[in-house]
Amino acid sequence: MGVNQKLGADKEVKMKIVIGGLSVFLIFTFFCCSSQETEWQGSIEEVDGVTVVRNPKEPMYEEDIFSSEEELSIGESEGREEYMFQSIRYIAVDEQENIYILDRKAGNLKVFDKNGSLVRTIGKKGQGPGEFNLPGQVFIISEKELWVYDDGNRSFSFFTLDGDFIKSINASKAEGLEAKIDSKGNFSLASMNYSDETGHLSYRLDMYDKKLNYIKRIDSIPGTTDHRGRNLFSPLFSWAIDSDDNIVYGYQKEYKLKVFSTDGNLVKMITKEYKPVKITKEEIDERMASIQPRRKVYIPQYRPAFRRFSIDEEGRIFVMTWQRVEGKEWFYHDIIDSLGRYIAKIPLKGHPRVWKNGKFYTIEEDENGYRYVKRYKVTWKI
C-alpha cells in the first residue's frame, strides 16, 4: 500500500470513529431529553397513614401513548328483532368475552358471544322466580354466577352463566340506588337523598356482606341548604372496584379520588389540578326545559370537576372529564396509573364501562338516541 493510500485509509477510520461517537452522543442525548420530558411533576407523601398523591394540570406524557379501535358493535335500530334493544342499562363480560346486555324495559338479559352472535336470553318480565320487573344491574361473580339487581322487585336474582335460575334474596334492607360487587360477593351500595324541598342532595356509600348485612359506612356527603335554589348542575358521585377489591370513590365537586381497602379504611387520596369547564347556554336551556315553572333554581358558572370513571385490569383509572373534543361528541379522559400518577389525556368516543382481556366496552347512542354496545381493541405505546 502506498503512502497516500495509507493516509486515506487512516483518515477514513478516524472519520468512522468520529461519526460513531457522534451517533452514540445523539442517542444518549435523545434518551436523556426523553426521560426529562416524561418526568412526572407531581408528589406522593404519607399523611396520617394515608398515601396522598397530588397531580399537576398537565400529564406525564404529552405524546399519544394510548389508542383504541372499534372491533365490534351489537344492536340494530331496525332489522333482526333479537338484536334490537328497548333500553340498554348495564353490561358485563366474562373471561371468554361473552357479553351480557341488560335490557331494562324488555326485562331480560341477552347473552352474545365474542363475535356478537346471540347465544341465549335470560329472564323475562314478571315477579316470579327468575323474572324481572325493572332490572338495573348485572354482575359476574368469580366466573361462576350471574347476579342481577332488580329495582322493581327490590331483590337480587342469581343464575348460572348458562342462565339457570338459582335463587333470589330480598334487598329491601340494604338501602341504595346502585350497587358494586367485589370478587367475593361483598357489596358497596350508594344512596342519594334530597335533603330538603329545594332539592339539595346528600349522599352516602355503605359496605354490606354477601348476605346484605350492613358492615360500615365508607363515606357520606351531607346535604346543604342554599338560598339560591336547586343546583341544576349539582355534582354527583362515582365509584368503582379495582382488581384487588379496593373501592375507589369520588365526589365530583372537586377532583379528588379516595381509595378504600377491602375492610373499608381510607388508604389513598388522589388529587389533580384542572381547568373548570364553563356551562354553555345550550346546556342551560336544555336543563331549564325540564324544570317546573316558578321553581327556584341555581345555575353555577362551571361544570363539576369530572363526570365519572372506570378502572382497567391493570389498576389504571380512566376519568371522563367535561372537556369535549372539538367538532365531535367525544370527551377527553384522564388516565391515572396504578400509583395514582396522571400520565395521559386521551379523546374517547364512549366511556369505558367494562374492561376485559385488554379491551373495553361502551354503551353509545346514535343521533336518534338508540343505544349500542361496542367493544374496542386497545394499543399501548409505553
N, C-alpha and C positions, 0 to 999 in steps of 0.2 A: 504494500500500500504506500502511495506517495505521501509526501508531507502535506500537500494541500488536501488530499483525501482524508488523511488522519485528522487534520484540524476541523474539517467539515463534519466528520463523524462525532468528534468530541463536542462540537457546537450543538449538534442535533441532540445528543444525550443530555447536555445541560438544559436545553430548551424543554425537553420532555420532563425533566425533573422540576423545572420551574412551573410548567403547566400543571403537573400532577399536584405539586404543593399548593398552587392557587386553587385547584379544584377542591382539595381537602379543606382549605380555609373557607371557601364559599359554602361548602356543605355544612361545616361546623357553625358558620355564622347564621345560616338559614335555620338550623335547628335551635340555636340559641335564641334567635329572634322569635321563632315559633313558640318556644316554651314561655317566653316573656309575654307574648300576645295572649296565650291561653292561661296565664296565671290568674287564679281566682282572687278577686278583690274583697271578698267578704271576711267574716270572722266566726270562729267557733270557740265557745268557752263554757265552763261549768258554773251554773248559778244555783246554789241550794240543791245540788244533786240532779239538776235538770240541764241537759245539753241545749244550749241556746245558739242557734245558727242565724247569723244576720247576713242577708244578701244585698248587694248593691242593685241599682236600677238596671244595669247592663249585664248580659250573660257572660259566662266564661268564654264561650266560643262565638265568634261573630259569623264565621262561615257556616254553610249548611252541613250539619252532622247527622241529619235525620231526613229520610224521605219515605213516602208511602205511596202505594199503587193499588187502586181498586182491583180486586180479583174475583169478587162475587157479589151479586145483588139478588135479593129474594123479595118478591112482591110484584103483583100486577094490578094496576088500576082497572084494567079490562082484560078479559081473556079467561084463563082457566080458574074455575071457582076455588079450587084447593090452594091456589097461590094468591088469593085475594084476602085482604085483612080488613076488619072493620075499625079496629083501634089497637095498634101495637103498643103495649105498655112496658114490657120488660123482656130481656133476653138472657139466656145462659148458654154456655158452651162446655161440652165435656172433653175429655182427653183425646177422643177420636175425632174431634172437631164437628160432632153432631150439634146442630143449632136448635135450641128450644125457644120458640117465639110465643109469648103470651098475648093473646088477643082478649082485651078486657070486655069489649061489647059482645063478642061472639061467645065468651065464656068457655074458652078452650085453650089448649096448649098444642101447637103444631111443631112436630119434630122433623128437621131436614138433615140429610147427610152433608158431608163436607163439600159435595158437588152441587148442593142446592136442590136435591130431589126430595120430595115429601116422603117420609118414612111412616109416620103414624100421627094420629090426632088423639090427645089425651083429654078426657073430661068433656062436660057439656053443661049447658045452663040448668040450674036447679039447686036444690038444697039437700039432696040426699048424699050418701057416701060416694066420694069421688066426683061430685058435681060442684059447680062454682056459681056464685051469684055475681060478685064483682071482683074477679081475681086481679091482684095488683102486682105481685112479685113472684119470681120463681128462683130457686137456688138448687145447686147440685152439691150434695154433702158427701165428701170422701169418695166421689165417683161411684156411689152405690145407690143413692136415693135422690129423688126429686122432692123438694118441699115447696108447696105453693101456698102463698098467703092470700086469703080471700077477705077483702074489706067488707063485703056484704054479709057474709056468714060469720065474720069475726073468728076465723079459725085457720089453722094450718092443716093442709091435706098432704099426706105422704104417699109417694108412689115409687115403684122400682123404675129404673131407667127405661125398662121396656113398657112402662105405662100401667102396670098392675097396681090397683089401689091397695094400700097397706092399712092406714088408719088416719084419723084426724084428731086434733086436740083443740080445745077451746082457747082462744087468745084474748077473751074479753078482760081478763085480769091484768093483762100486760098492755098498759095504755101506750099508744104510739101511732103515728101516721105512717111511718116507714121503718122497715127492718133491714138489718145486715146480719149475716150469719157467718161465723168463723168455721174453720175446717173441722172443729169438734162438735159443732151444732149449737154453740152458745150464741145468744142473741145480743145485739145492741139495738135499741129502739129509740127513735126520736119523736118528740111531740112538739106541737105548736099550738099555742092558745092565744086568743085575743084577751088582752089584759083589761080592756075597758070598752065602752061603747064606741069610742072613736076608732077602734080597730088596731091599737098598738099591740104588738106581738111579743110573746115570751116563748122561750124555747128550753127544752131540756133533753139530755141524752142519757139513757139509763142502760145498765147491763142486766141481762137475765140469763139463767142457765137454760139447758136444752129442754127442761120441763116448764119453762116460762115462770120460774120462781125468781123474784127480784133479788139482785145481788147488791148493786150500788149505783149511785149517780155519778156519771162521768163529768158532766158539765151542765151549766144552765145559764141562760141569758134572761134576766128579768125584764118584763115589760115596763115601759116608761110612759108617763103622761106628757103629752106635748100639746100646748095650746094652739099650735099651728094646724093641727088636724092629723088625719091619717096620711102617712107617708106612702105615696103611690109607687115608690121605687125602694121599698123597705128592704134592707139586707136580710138574707135568709142564711141557712147554714148548709154545709155539705160535709159528708164524711164517707170514709171507705175503710176497708180492712185489707191490710197487706198480706203477703205470703207467709209472714211469721205470726199472723193473727193479731198484730197491733192495730189499734183503732186510730186513724188519722182524722182529725176533726178541724173544721174551720168555720168561723162566723164571718160573713162577708163584709162586715163593717170595716175591717182592717185586714191587711194582707198578713195574716198570721195563721199558721197551721200548728195544731197541737197533736203530739203523738203520745198515746196511752198504751201501756203494756197490757198483756193479757189479764193481769189482775186489777186493771183499772187505774194504775198510777201514772201520773204525768212523767214522761222520761225525756221528751224533746220538744222544743219550740222552734219553728222555722219562720222567719220574717223576711220580707223583701221590700225594698223601696220601689215605688211605682208612680206612674203619672196617671192621675184620675182622668176618666173619660167623661166628657160632658154629655148630658142628656139632650137629645135633639127635639125640636118642635114636633116632628112627625111622631116620635115616640110618646111625647106628652099627649098629643091629640088622640092617639090610638088608645092610650090608657084612660083618658078622661071620658071616652065614649062608653066605657063600661061602668062608670060611676053613677050612682043615683043622684038625681038633681038635688041641689042645696046641701049636699053632704060636704062637710068641711074637710079639705084635703091640703096636704103639704107636698110641694114638689121640690126636691133638692136640686142643686146645680149639677151634681156629678153622680154617676153610677156607683154601686158598691165596688169594693176592691177587686173582686173576681166573681165568676159565675158558678163554677163547680170544678171538681177534679176527679181523676181516676188514677189508679196505681197499676203499673205493669208488673210482670212476674219477677223483674229484677229490682223492684222497690223504687223505681223512678216514678215521680208524681207528675202528671200532666194537668196543669192548671189552666182551665179555659178562662181567658180574660174577656173584657168587653171591647177590646180593640179589634175592629173589623179590618179585613184585608181590602185594600182599595179596589173598588169595582166589582167585588164579589160578596156573596153572603157567607163568607168564611170568617173565622175568628182566629186570632193568634193564641197559641198555647205556650205557657212557660213550662220548660222541662226542669225539674229539680231532681238531682240524683239521690241515691240511697243514703248519702251522707248529709243531705239537706242543702247542697250547693246548687245555685241557679246556673245551669250550664248552657241552655239554648232557648231560643224563641222561634217557634215554627208556626206556619199557617196550616190550618186543617179545615177541611170542608165539614166534617162531622166530629162531634166529641166522642172519644173512645168510651164505650160503655163496658166492654168486656175485653180482657187480654187473655189470649191462649196460644201457646206454642209460637210465640214471637209475632203474632198477628193481633190486630184489634178489630172490634166490631162496633158499628154505629147504628143508630136509628135516625134516618134522614127523611126530610119531606120534599116533595116536588112543589112546583108553583101553585098547584091546586090543594096543597095540604095533605096529599096522600103519602103515607109512610112506607118506607122500605127498610130492610135490614141489609147492611153492606159489610163486607169483610175486606180489610186492607192488608197487603203484604208490606212489611217494614224492612228498611235497609239502614243500618247504622254505619257511619263513616269514622268512628272513633273506636 
